Amino acid sequence: AEAIAEYVNLQDVFDDVEDGDNLSFALTGNTNPAVVEAAIGDTGALSLMFGDIGTSYLEVTATDSSGNTSRAEFVVQVIDPNSDNVALGKSAMASTVESQGHLAEYAVDGLDNTRWSTEYADGQWLDVDLGAVYTINQVILEWEVAHAASYEIQVWDGSAWVTVYSEPASDGQIDDITLAEPVDTRFVRMNCLTRATEWGCSLWEFEVYGVVMETASADLEVMPPSFVGGEEVAAEEPSVSEEILHNFEGDFSEWQLADYWTAGKSMDLTNENASEGNSALAIEAIFSGTTWEETGIYVEPAGGVDWTGNQLAFDVFIQEGAGDFIAQVFVLTGEEWTWANTSDTMLVPGEWTTVVADLSSMGDPSAINQYGIKVGTSVSAFEGQILIDNVRLIGD
């Protein structure tokens, strides 16, 4: 185990306006003491001593002079210093993707604001080509809310996928897996058997730890069916058709600002930063950054529309510096006007982001009574314009 060392000053984590730094701290949770031991000094310094490879969740409770309490959770991951995350930046393939904003490669890019997400169905998988044969001993899955209930970790032996770990009942969050025995492989799969939610399977990160083999069996270099000559099978863009529904080059009178979402104040056309053409629809919005707030627009096609077999897409622009904003496409369908929306798409500040809805998973696509888009945040203060453009149908 590593000698104990100070890592966090808890006085910087907790804030009490009345008591200032007159707080007391206690360690009230440690899910895996074999991985990390923790101690809190008199000055509020949280010190850690590391043991086994793995992950532990620490809970610290702060108490003020009146007995009021607040809690913070820390996630501690311990990895073998001689074993890197060999999946980082490597080629990835998936059975399906929810949209172009949730590609397989986003599960191995090392970023905490991008993720892979599947269509809303069981039986999904994510494959990673490590680029060489490694001896691997650890896999870490960082799940989004839409996680797998049951899944397998599999490796390719040159002719078939071999299961090296089975999880029958995951609770999501972070699954830190140490294999019973190290295994040699170039290709690793997360095989989602069943979903834990109504959505698909979604990973923020798929990490694999191991060391490269200097000499390896040629059989382990044989490509699985999901890869062809090292190229992703899905690299070819499918043939699709697009139909522009609204380009906001003139009239936008059909569109309504959703007054039940209070961040939106008004809307008008703008000639700045159009996605295509000369103009876009601009929502004037104010977000306080202190609580969850959102704005949105919608349109009701006369008599409803039948968009069976199509996807619905919006281009959305948020200004530079406006971080932590998400967008969702929503529809109301059928005789009951049943609500459905996509999962969150993170907006990239200063760029146009396309938000895509697979209508086949959102109620009755043969009876679309209302459709629109909403944008929200809970942590970013912002006052300015959110732009919407190029509303379109995407079909085969």
N, C-alpha and C positions, 0 to 999 in steps of 0.2 A: 504494500500500500504506500501511496505517496504521503509524505509528511503533510500535516495539516497546514493550510495557508488561508489567509483572508482573501475573500473574493468579492463580497458585497457589503457596502455600508448601508444598513437598514434604515438609518436616518434619512438617506436619500430616496428610499423607496416609499416610506410612509410619511404623510404630512398631516399635522394637526394644527390648525390655526390658533386654537386656544392654548394648547400646551406646548407648542413649539417642538423642541426635541426632548421634552419630558415624557418619553414613552418607554414602556418596558416591552421586551420581546420574548417570545417562547417558540420553540420548535414543536409544532403540534401535529406534524405528519411526516412520515418518511416511508414510502412504499417499498423500498428495497435497500435496507441498511448494508447489505453485502456489497452494493455498488458504491455507496457514498455514506460517510458518517459526517454529521454536521454539528457545529457548536456555535453559540452566540456569545460574544464577549460583552463586557460591561458597557462598552461604548457603542454597541449595536453592530459590531462587525460580524458578519456571517462567515465562518471558516469551514472549509471542506477538506475531507481526507478520502481519497479514492481507493477502491478495492477492485472488485470484479468488473469485467466488461458488462455493460448493460445500461439500463435507464431507470432512474428513480424520480418520483415526484415529491418535492419537499413543500410542506406548508408551514408558514411562519405567521403567528398571530401577534399583533401589536395591541397594547392596552394603554389607554390614557389614564389620567389621574381620577377620572370619574367612573372608571370601569368600563367605558365603551371600548369595543374591539373592532378590529379590521384584519382581514387576512389577505395574504399574497401567496401565490404558488410559483415555485421554481422547478423547471425541468432540467435535470442533470443527466447528460449522456456521457458514458465512459467508453472510449474505443481503444483498441490496441494501437499504441503509437507506431508499431511496425506494420500496420495494416491500414491502407487508405480506403476512402470511398471510391472504389474503382468503377462505379456506374456513372460518376459525375461527368456530364458532357458527352456521354456515349450515345450511340444510335438506339432508338427505341421504336417499337411497333406495338399497336394495340388492336384488339378485336374491333372496337368502334370508338369514335369520339363524339361527344355531345355536340360540339361545334368547333369552328376554326379557332376559337379562343381557348380550347381545352385539349390541345394536341398531346400525343404521347411523349414527345420530347420535353414537355414542360415538367414532367415528373423526375427528370434527371438533370435539370439545369441549375440546381443549387439555389434557386430564388424562392423566397417565402411568400411571394404574391402571385405565383403562377401555378397551375395545376392541370393534371390530366383528369378528364371526366368522360364517362361512357354514356351511351344511350341508356334509357331506363329499362334495363332488362338484366336478368341473371345470366350466368355463364360467360363472363367477360374476362379478358386477360391482357396483361402488359408484359412484353418481352424486351429485354435489354441485351444488346450485343456488347460485351465488355471489351471487344477488340483484340483480345488475346486470351489464352487459357490462364485462369487464376485458381489458386487454392483459396476458396472462400469459407468463412466460418461465421459470418454475422450478416443479417439483413435487418434494416430498419424501415418501417412503413409509417409515414406521417400522413394520416388520414384527414380528409375534409369531413364535414358532417355526414356526407353521403359515403358511408364506408361499407365494406363487406362484412356480412355476418359470419360466413364460413368461407375459407379460402385455403389454398395450398401454395407453398413455395416449391417450384420445380426447377430442375436443371436439365439441359439437353446433353444426352450421352453420345450423340452422333447419329442416333436412329429413332429415339423416342424421348418424350419428356418423363423424367423420373421425379417423383415426389420426395422431397427431403424434409419437409415440415408440413404439418396439417394443423389448422386452427378451426375448431368447430363453432366457436362462439366469441368472436371479437367484440369488444366494446368501443372500437374506434380509437381516436386520439393517436397515440404513438405505440406501435407494436415493435418491440425490440427483441429480435429473435437470434439466439445463439444456437447454431446447428449442433445436433448431437455429435456429429463427427464432421471435420472439414471435408470438403468435396472439391474435386477438380472439374472446372467447366468454363466455357466461354459465354454461354447463353443462359440467362436466368429469367424465370417467369413468375409473376404473381397471378395465380389462377383464381379469380373470384367465382365461387360456386353459387352463393346466394347473397342478396343484398340485405342490409339492415334497415333501409329506409325505402320510401316510394321512389326515390331517385336512383341514379346509377351507382357506379363505384368510382370514387374520386380520390386521387393521391396528390398531396402537395409535393412529396418527395419519396422516391424509391431508392434507398441507399443499399449498397452491397460492399462488404469489407473483405479484403483478401490480399494476397501477395501473388505476383506474377510467377508463373512457372518458367524456368529457363528452358527445359525440354518437356514436351507434352505429346501425348498420343495424337496422331494425325486424325483419328476418328473424332476427337473433340473439336476439330476445326470445321467439320461438316456443318453446313448451314441448315437450320430448321426451316420448315415450310414458310414461316412468316418472314424470312429474309431470303433474298435472292442475290447472290454475289456480293453480299455486304450492303446492298441497297434496300431501302424500305419498300415493301410491296405496295404500300399505299402512297408512295411518292408521286405516282402519276395522278394528276387531277382528273376526276371523273368528268364526263361530258354533262354539262348542266345548262339549263336555260334560265334566263332572268326576265322578269316582267316588272318594270318600274310602276309602282302604284302612286307615289307622290314624290316629286322632285323639288317642290317648293320654289318653282321659278316664277310664281305669280300668286295665284289664289290659295289661301289656306283656311278658308272660311268653314270647311267641314270639320276642322280640328277644334277640340275643346281642351282647355286647361283644367286639369282635375283639381277642383277647389278643396277636395277633402284631403289633399296633401299640401300642407301649408307653406312649404319652402318656395313654391312657384308663385310669382307675383303677376306676371303678364307675359305675353308672347307676341312676336312680330317677325317679319322677315329681316334678314341681314345680308349684306353683300360681302361680308368678311369670312374667309376660311370655308367657303362652300366645299362639300365633299366632291360634288360634280356640278357642272353648270355655273351659274352666276350667283345663286342665293341659297340660303338655308333657313330653316325655322329656328328662331332664337327664343329660349325661355329665360326671362329675367328671374333670377332666384337669389335667395338669401338663406344661408345655412349658418347656424350659430356655432356648430362644432361641439355643443355640450350635451346633446341627446340625439337619438335617431330622428332624422328628418328626411323628407323626400318630396320630389315634385314629379309630375308626369303629364302626358297628353294622350288623348284618345280620339278615335273616330268611329262612327257607327254607320257601316254601309247599309244602304236602304234594302230592306228585306233579307239581310244576311247574305253571306257568300259561301260557296263551296270551294274550299282550298285543299281537298283531299290530295295527298301525295306531294304536298309542297312544304317548303320552309318559308318563314317570314323573317326578313332581315331589316334592321335599322342601322344607319351609321350615326354615331354619337361622338361629339367633340366636347372635351372639358379643358379649360384653360391651363396653361403651364402653371405649376405650383399648387394646383388643386388635387392633392393626393387623396387616396383612400375613398374614392367614389366608386360605387357599383351601379350596374344597370340591369334591368330585367324587362323582357318583352312579356306582355300579358294579353290574354284573350278572354272573352266571355262567349260561351257556346251553348247551343241547344235551346230547347224551349224554356229551360229554367235559368238561362243565362249563367251557366256555371263558370266560375272563375278558375283560371289556371295561369301560372307564370313560369318562366324559365328559372333556372338557378342563377346565381350571381355571376355577372361578367365584370371583372375589374377594368375600370377605364384608365387608359394611359394618358397622363396629363400632356397637353400640347400636341396630341395626335388624334386622328379619327380612329375609333374602335367600332368594329362591326359586331352587333349583338344578334344572334341567330336563334330562332325558335323552331324546333321540330314539332310541327302541328299535330303529327300523328300521336304524340304523347301528351297532348294538352286538350283533352275533352273531345268534342265532336267536330272534326275539321270540315264536315259537310254543312255546318250551320254556324258560321262565325258571325256573331251579332255585334261585337265590339273588339277593337284591337288597339294597342298603344304601347307606350314605353314609359318606364319610371326610372328615376335616378335618385340615389340617396347616399347618405353618409351619417355616421354617428360621432366622428372624431375630428372632422376638418371644417374650420370656419371658412366661408366663401361667400362673396357677393359679386355677381356678374352673370354672364350669359352661358347657358348650356345649349349647344347647337344640335339639331336633328336634321338629317338629310337622307335622301336616296332610300326611301322605304320601298321594299321590293319583295316579290315572290321568287323563290328559287326552286326549280323543279328539275327532274331528270331529262 
